[in-house]
Amino acid sequence: MHLLGLAAWLLFVLAFIPAVRSRLGARLLGGIAQQHRIHHWLGLSAGFVVLIHVVFELVSEPDSAFAFDDPYLTSGWIALFVLLIGLGFSFTKSLAHRKWVLIHWSLLIALLAAFLHGQAYLHQENLDRLVFYAAVLIATVSIALIFGLRLFEQKWIIVDIRERSPALYEIGLKATGKAGRGFKAGSIVFAQFGRGFSRAWHPFSIASCENNPVMRLLIKSVGTDTSHLLDLRQGSLLSILGPFAEFGVSPEEDQVWIAGGVGIAPFLGMTRCLDFRNSGAIRLVHYQAVEEPDLAREFAAFQLRHSQFLWKTRVTQQADFSEVREWTKERSGFKFLVCGPPAFMRSARKFLIRAGTPSSNIHTEEFSPW
Ligand SMILES: Cc1cc2nc3c(=O)[nH]c(=O)nc-3n(C[C@H](O)[C@H](O)[C@H](O)COP(=O)(O)OP(=O)(O)OC[C@H]3O[C@@H](n4cnc5c(N)ncnc54)[C@H](O)[C@@H]3O)c2cc1C
C-alpha cells in the first residue's frame, strides 16, 4: 500500500525537525532534552513504518521486490539498510560516541536514497504529491538549519580555569559580542574548545547565575577533549552555541533538586542565583562516586546564608534516593528536578514515580549523548 511508504517518508523527514538546534525550538518543545526525545521517537516510528512498508511490498509483490537493476528500487533498499543501522546503533548505544556521531550523519544518505525511491514510486494523486513535496521542503529547510545555525556561534573569552578537584574543572567565560552577560543558570550551551582540541561541539549546563557577568561551566574530565582542559589558556577564545532552555520551573516554586555526579552543574548555577533573587524552599541532594570537598564548601556556605536552602551530599556508587523520600511525603507541591547520567536518571525517575510523584512534577536534564 503506497500510503505506508508515504507515511514512512513523512515520519523520517519529521525526525529532522527536532534535530535542528534552535533556541526557539528548544523553548517550544520544552527543553533540549525533550527535543531530543521527540527526535528519537520520530526516528523510531519511521523505522517501524518503513519495516511494515517493506514487509507489505515483499508479500504483495515478491517477484519484483529484489529487482536490483531498477536503481530506484535499489535506493529504497539502501535507505532501509542505512536507516536500520543508524537506529540500531542509537538505541542499543553499543558504539563509542564519536563513531556513533559519524553513523548518525550517514542518515542523510538514507534520506537522499529514500527521496529517490519515493519520487520514482510516487502515486500521481494530488494529495500524495502534496504530502511528498511538502516533506521534501521540510527536509531541505531542516538540513539547511542544522548546518546554518552553527554559523551563529559566539566567541567567549576565557577569564579563568579552576581545578576544583583532579577530574573537575570550572571555566569562567566573558562574552565578546552583544550577548554581554552570562546565560540563564541550568540552560545548555554547546562549546567548541578551539585549537589543540577536536572540532566536536560539547553540551554543557550553565553553572552560574545569569546576573553574574562571568558565565561558568563545570566540566568533568571524561574523554578526548575534556581530559586536557588545562591546555586552555586565560584569554583564549571558546566558541559557544546557545543557550538552549531547560528546566522551565519558576524559582518561586518549592523544589527538590537531585543530582548525579557532574549533573550538579545546573544546580550549582541555580544555587548561585540565591544571592540575587527570592526563591521557594530548595532541597538539594547530590549523589557522587567520589567526594568533592571544594564544591561541598561552596554549598555549605550557601546553606548558611539562605535558610530556604537545604543541601545534602552522599558518596555512593548506587543512589537509593532514601534522602529524597522524606520530601516526596512532606507535601505534594514540590517540583523535582533531576540531572545526571542516563542510568542515574532512569533510577531517579523510577524512584519518584514509585513514591507517588506525578510525572508532571518531574523535570529532567539528561547528560545522554544519544
Ligand atoms: C544536555 C547535556 C548537558 C551536559 N552538561 C555537562 C556539564 O555541565 N558538565 C560536564 O562535565 N558534562 C556535561 N555533559 C556531558 C559532556 O557533554 C560530555 O562529557 C563531553 O561532551 C565529553 O567530551 P569528550 O571529548 O571529553 O568525550 P569523548 O571522548 O567524546 O567521550 C567520552 C565519554 O563522554 C561521553 N560523551 C561524549 N560526548 C557526549 C555528549 N555530547 N553528551 C553526553 N556525553 C557525551 C561519551 O559517551 C563517552 O562515554 C552534558 C551532556 C548533555 C547531553
The ligand as a MOL file (V3000), in Angstrom:
LIG
                    3D

  0  0  0     0  0            999 V3000
M  V30 BEGIN CTAB
M  V30 COUNTS 53 58 0 0 0
M  V30 BEGIN ATOM
M  V30 1 C 22.4170 18.1580 27.9040 0
M  V30 2 C 23.8150 17.8190 28.3800 0
M  V30 3 C 24.4310 18.6150 29.3360 0
M  V30 4 C 25.7250 18.2860 29.7780 0
M  V30 5 N 26.2900 19.0920 30.7290 0
M  V30 6 C 27.5070 18.7640 31.2070 0
M  V30 7 C 28.1400 19.5730 32.2330 0
M  V30 8 O 27.6030 20.5820 32.6790 0
M  V30 9 N 29.3710 19.1950 32.6630 0
M  V30 10 C 30.0030 18.0870 32.1770 0
M  V30 11 O 31.1100 17.8070 32.6180 0
M  V30 12 N 29.4380 17.3240 31.2220 0
M  V30 13 C 28.2250 17.6310 30.7140 0
M  V30 14 N 27.6580 16.8640 29.7230 0
M  V30 15 C 28.4540 15.7510 29.1680 0
M  V30 16 C 29.5370 16.3310 28.2440 0
M  V30 17 O 28.9250 16.9180 27.1190 0
M  V30 18 C 30.4970 15.2290 27.7720 0
M  V30 19 O 31.1100 14.6610 28.8980 0
M  V30 20 C 31.5720 15.7900 26.8520 0
M  V30 21 O 30.9770 16.1920 25.6390 0
M  V30 22 C 32.6210 14.7290 26.5740 0
M  V30 23 O 33.5550 15.2120 25.6190 0
M  V30 24 P 34.9470 14.4410 25.3870 0
M  V30 25 O 35.5070 14.8350 24.0620 0
M  V30 26 O 35.8370 14.6460 26.5450 0
M  V30 27 O 34.4610 12.9310 25.4050 0
M  V30 28 P 34.5820 11.7690 24.3130 0
M  V30 29 O 35.9930 11.2780 24.2360 0
M  V30 30 O 33.9330 12.1640 23.0150 0
M  V30 31 O 33.6760 10.6710 25.0300 0
M  V30 32 C 33.9520 10.2820 26.3850 0
M  V30 33 C 32.6720 9.9600 27.0900 0
M  V30 34 O 31.8170 11.1140 27.1500 0
M  V30 35 C 30.5240 10.8080 26.5940 0
M  V30 36 N 30.1200 11.9120 25.7150 0
M  V30 37 C 30.7770 12.3490 24.6250 0
M  V30 38 N 30.0960 13.3310 24.0280 0
M  V30 39 C 28.9550 13.4930 24.7610 0
M  V30 40 C 27.8320 14.3390 24.6400 0
M  V30 41 N 27.6960 15.1760 23.6120 0
M  V30 42 N 26.8640 14.2670 25.5960 0
M  V30 43 C 26.9830 13.3970 26.6180 0
M  V30 44 N 28.0220 12.5510 26.7650 0
M  V30 45 C 28.9850 12.5990 25.8480 0
M  V30 46 C 30.7240 9.5730 25.7300 0
M  V30 47 O 29.5380 8.7690 25.6990 0
M  V30 48 C 31.8530 8.8610 26.3820 0
M  V30 49 O 31.4070 7.9780 27.3730 0
M  V30 50 C 26.3960 17.1660 29.2580 0
M  V30 51 C 25.7710 16.3880 28.2810 0
M  V30 52 C 24.4910 16.6990 27.8490 0
M  V30 53 C 23.8330 15.8460 26.7970 0
M  V30 END ATOM
M  V30 BEGIN BOND
M  V30 1 1 1 2
M  V30 2 1 2 3
M  V30 3 2 2 52
M  V30 4 2 3 4
M  V30 5 1 4 5
M  V30 6 1 4 50
M  V30 7 2 5 6
M  V30 8 1 6 7
M  V30 9 1 6 13
M  V30 10 2 7 8
M  V30 11 1 7 9
M  V30 12 1 9 10
M  V30 13 2 10 11
M  V30 14 1 10 12
M  V30 15 2 12 13
M  V30 16 1 13 14
M  V30 17 1 14 15
M  V30 18 1 14 50
M  V30 19 1 15 16
M  V30 20 1 16 17
M  V30 21 1 16 18
M  V30 22 1 18 19
M  V30 23 1 18 20
M  V30 24 1 20 21
M  V30 25 1 20 22
M  V30 26 1 22 23
M  V30 27 1 23 24
M  V30 28 2 24 25
M  V30 29 1 24 26
M  V30 30 1 24 27
M  V30 31 1 27 28
M  V30 32 2 28 29
M  V30 33 1 28 30
M  V30 34 1 28 31
M  V30 35 1 31 32
M  V30 36 1 32 33
M  V30 37 1 33 34
M  V30 38 1 33 48
M  V30 39 1 34 35
M  V30 40 1 35 36
M  V30 41 1 35 46
M  V30 42 1 36 37
M  V30 43 1 36 45
M  V30 44 2 37 38
M  V30 45 1 38 39
M  V30 46 1 39 40
M  V30 47 2 39 45
M  V30 48 1 40 41
M  V30 49 2 40 42
M  V30 50 1 42 43
M  V30 51 2 43 44
M  V30 52 1 44 45
M  V30 53 1 46 47
M  V30 54 1 46 48
M  V30 55 1 48 49
M  V30 56 2 50 51
M  V30 57 1 51 52
M  V30 58 1 52 53
M  V30 END BOND
M  V30 END CTAB
M  END
